[in-house]
Amino acid sequence: MTATLTERGTHRERRAHVAALHAELTRYGLVTWTSGNVSERVPGEDLFVIKGSGVSYDELSWEGVTVCDLDGGVVDGVRKPSSDTDAHAFVYRSMPEVGGQVHTHSPYATAWAARAEEIPCVLTAMADEFGGPIPVGPFALIGDDSIGQGIVATLRGSRSPAVLMRNHGVFTIGASARAAVKAAVMAEDVARTVHLSRQLGEPVPIAQEHVDALYARYQNVYGQ
């Protein structure tokens, strides 16, 4: 049963963590005004936490992050959750490996989405992070789980943690909210670089065997 928007306090540490992650969206110029959101699954429970609808980034604290069940119903919080809540809920129900999600309207990546054009894998950084091109998902209206259905249909079976939802923006997934934020930052970075490359001419693709090798190394060897 869905609770009223009067309860507060549960999963406070996770809500504070997700609230803090939103600073990365503004830091890297991925959002404007109050648009965009980060969510994260609550391990061991059929719950996730997500930014409240229309909450200012400058004012965002744990209280601006709402706890929802996997049907998108509010369980704890004093803020109405994001308008993308049903989409996030559908992804969590459908892809149990997903622990975090991000949505942005970052300008370069969204420009590709407006053209319904995937970003081709022409950079080693893309091979590392996305394992190939960043795909385009279908057009879907906001307000129910239609966007979530498009995300799942596009990313299930794909190595890419990012999808460009047509005429809308970027959605990313990850094992955690932080991983999804990283994917959103990288998606905008490569979208800008590939766009600049196309101003000079046609970018040179990377051979599939090299993409595979780069992806395997980055995912399994790179870092600490």
Sequence and secondary structure as in RCSB ss.txt:
>XXXX:A:sequence
MTATLTERGTHRERRAHVAALHAELTRYGLVTWTSGNVSERVPGEDLFVIKGSGVSYDELSWEGVTVCDLDGGVV
DGVRKPSSDTDAHAFVYRSMPEVGGQVHTHSPYATAWAARAEEIPCVLTAMADEFGGPIPVGPFALIGDDSIGQG
IVATLRGSRSPAVLMRNHGVFTIGASARAAVKAAVMAEDVARTVHLSRQLGEPVPIAQEHVDALYARYQNVYGQ
>XXXX:A:secstr
    TT   TTHHHHHHHHHHHHHHHHTT   TT  EEEEEETTTTEEEEEBTT  GGG  GGGEEEEETTS EE
E SS B TTHHHHHHHHHH TT  EEEEE  HHHHHHHHTT  B   SHHHHHHHSS B EE    TTSSHHHHH
HHHHHTT S SEEEETTTEEEEEESSHHHHHHHHHHHHHHHHHHHHHHHHS      HHHHHHHHHHHHHTS  
